[in-house]
Amino acid sequence: MDKLVSLCKRRGFIFPSSEIYGGLNGAWDYGPLGVELKRNLKQAWWDDMVLSHDETAAPAGAPSGYGMVGLDCALLMNPKVWEASGHVGGFSDPMVDDRETRARYRADQIAVFQLEFAASDGSVERYEEVYFASPGELGKTEVSELVEPHRKRIGAIQKTKAGKTLRLAEVPNALRDEGLRAKTLAPGASTPGTLTAPRAFNLMFKTHVGALEDNSNVTYLRPETAQGIFVNFRNVCDTARVRVPFGIGQIGKAFRNEINPRNFTFRSREFEQMEIEFFCRPAEAAKWYEYWRERRFNWYIGLGMRRENLHLREHDASELAHYAAGCADVEYDFPFGRSELEGIANRTDFDLRQHTQLSGKDLSYFDDQATDPAARRYLPYVIEPSAGADRGTLAFLCDAYVEDELGGEPRTVLKLHPRLAPIKAAVFPLVKKDGMPEKALEIYRNLKRRYNVFYDEKGAIGRRYRRQDEAGTPFCITVDGDTLTAGSVTVRERDSSEQVRVGVAELATFLGEKLGI
Ligand code: GAP
């Protein structure tokens, strides 16, 4: 991960927000290459999910054809939206504070261990005096890593347990137990008992609308884009000539005051979501859920993500939100562990029902195609594929990052799918003389009308190739002596580094075919 973070900084993909002032935890800026990569990802999502559907034909695995339209809603909404959605009452994480170090942790992300001493006869003796808290991934913490800062303390205990192997055993729910909390040594703390009891922390960013900062004009920065879609359900039905089943897609910013933003952009406080709310007949919801799970999983593979790094995990009943009839995560094997990339949920009619009740506006749908006349008016069920644009960008970067060898030298390359690559081709003159820069610039200007291409004449040609490899540029086009006489250029392919000669006149068509865009 460190290598990727360093490449992102060095090549201008991602910078810490307001870096010259020391940054702001959980906020990131996309640099010149990063903004193109993220825009390409969002565009691919919009083209594939919102624009490429055929209402008259059922795609593979779908119960029928369907409609799809887009929306772009305000970030600020009437606060009643968040009451109806349950965010004001329930959108919280359990938080614990350390009174000594002033660190703050998510209670479900801090594990408490106790020492145990195993004898060769298999018997285990637990040490009940001190418990160690670790903010690491649950169960993954090594004994030495956790115990190291407490060597002195452990050394004294260990002396009394000669000949026995020291291990750590996780103690479930220890932070909820006041007695155990009092004995727990927090990370970086000098004495046990400095952690507070877990308490609910609402993740929404509060703000005030207008000049007065009192409770009458509180609202929130939206924590998801989904609710903008639900509250516009009637507007879309009335104006877009859509019929259930249909979906509404939206891409936009969401804000969550995460307790512990971490793992680069993975958990940020400001991020972008790409969400679909897909409205269907209640009886068909299970089939549509299956369809969207597969469709969304395969979308990542279609954009070049390695199949073996992706997993589709169905939630078990205990993980489901009270209103959900099913939920699956698309998970990715990030360098820091397997984590959620996208969630696909069957949200039933929960949201439309809540908004109907609180707003007093009827959000039911009249289905003139329903065969049973008694079942023509209903609240549609909703299947929600909800993806993160920043998390997706990070996963594609992780997946594309490769260190290999070229001509006996190590190189770093981003093997990004051509649709995602920030720069589609770079154009170089071999040397800065003999009319080569002029010809290269002519080719560059010509291609620029269709693709994001880059011109570079500085430095040795090998170094220019390496820079583009690190930027993920699929093709490098070099103008050399033969270009001026034979009218052809060399085109080097990023992943294989193979070079072919292509006529200048055929270049745009050649690239179009190879890039597939
Ligand atoms: N409307 C449903 C919803 O918002 P979610 O699982 O909370 O569901 C959906 O979020 C997706 O948004 C996640 O799978 C992830 O890709 C992205 N996401 C959520 N919180 C995030 C955060 N703090 N930083 C970056 N991405 C986040």
Residues whose N, C-alpha, C, O or C-beta is under 5 A from the ligand:
A	BS01	GAP	P223 E224 A226 E258 T265 F266 R267 S268 F271 Q273 E340 L341 E342 G343 S386 A387 G388 R391
